[in-house]
């Protein structure tokens, strides 16, 4: 009995030790098998995909452009406006009431032509009175001169008569000048751009507004301000391209004046560009001014949008022929200046090469391409 008592518990312990952890290991084993199956499926899918790319190479359709040598120009863009070099506000030189307006807007006038008249009644009355006095003084002088020539009378009488006559002549000249100033005259040849005065208006040199405005449309210029940063690149005589968007017109000319002083408020310099006579141009018309500050002849230029970058370095894709096939080739480039979405290429491309302009994304060396 004692012997059995010891054998049975020992056997039970052995069975417990052998079978107690078995379910956990079986779960771990099953999990690993599942993961292996999943990985094998993924590997098979990738092997199939890689195998397809290795065996079948797609041909990408592209567009090509043949590189040519051209002249590349860089511009400084500023906005200006048309101004008249002879744009004059005209008014009366003496105060008075406007009694006549002799021109209308749009009328061509010449230098010295009368545009209007202010009241000259007082001046005319003074001249009429003075002329009467002058007639008497002239008669007196002539009589005294005849007597003096005959040695009759005193020298003082002769000199007094002469002085009185000459004094009245000077006064008459002054009154005639004052009368002339009552006429409002044009100081230039041009066109009456505005008739501001009205009959009955009281005008004069101190009036806040002018009576007329006369513009010489044959003496126009474009005025613009250039930022201080470009001041060193702009000088009198530089070539410019001026565009007038309102009339769809372009003019190539040169800067007539470039200020040497920087405006302390706007930090700009003023430029003026004379314009040829053109009836389509008007004062205050908007003008886009392009100042040519850099020119490169026999340059290779390409659109900016075809330039790609890798590690910060620019490259493009060109086409080359090999074995009767057209292949893509990546080409590192050195860029110069850019303007208006066009880039100057200093190195990396040659005249005559075929540049890929569309379909270049994702192309690598030796990829098959077609037009």
Secondary structure, 3 states (H helix, E strand, C coil): CHHHHHHHHHHHHHHHHHHCCHHHHHHHHHHHHHHHHHHHHHHHHHHHHHHHHHHCCCCEECEEEECCEEEEEEEEEEEEEEEECCEEEECCCCCEEEEEECCCCCCEECCCCEEEEECCHHHHHHHHHHHHHHHHHHHHHHHHHHHHHCCCCCHHHHHHHHHHHHHHHHHHHHHHHHHHCCEEECCCCEEEEEECCCCCCEECCCCCCCCEEEECCCCEEEEEEEEHHHHHHCCCCCEEEEEECCCCEEEEEECCEECCCCCCCCCEEEEEEECCCCCCCCCCCEEEEEEEEEEEEEEEEEEHHHCEEECCEEEEEEEEEECCEEEEEEEECEEEEEECCEEEEEECCCCCCEEEEECCCCCCCCCEEEC
